[in-house]
């Protein structure tokens, strides 16, 4: 069920920190899109991710996250359309490391290599922080067509493909025998 001493940073569209199934597990975060201390989620993607990770359990409300008792550090790096960039990602990752996150979730990616993002993840590695990154949603093999940040060759990146309810690769998920580390449920997930 997790431990309140463990902080997971969610770099996403923000998190609804008032959500009754999440509010007890939310720390004060930051909005790198609007450059303020209000990482409220205008799109709901980040709230969905935070719920999967840390929605409170045994409270007769909503769903139960994987680790009911950990803390979520909400860091808004994507706007309401889901657009993000390497500069915001790197700033947020540095912020997460400086504020005690032991793990970071980033469910976005793209085809462009960014030295800025690479360096931020390398710095996170030096601090002992894991970065969980989506393998991508283009139905391609990351071994031949990389998706970043999941495809950076760094030891602290866990590249995650998506599976369906039949424990098969989701039809839209990227894959890769050497570049994707694990697959996790990603279809019809309630949060």
Secondary structure by P-SEA (a helix, b strand, c coil): cccccbbbbbcccccccccccccccccbbbbccccccccccccaaaaaaaaacccccccccccccccccbbbbbbbcccccccccaaaaaaaaaaaaaacccbbbbccccccccaaaaaaaaaaaaabbbbbbbcccccccccccccccccccccccbbbbbbcccccccccbbbbccccccccccccccc
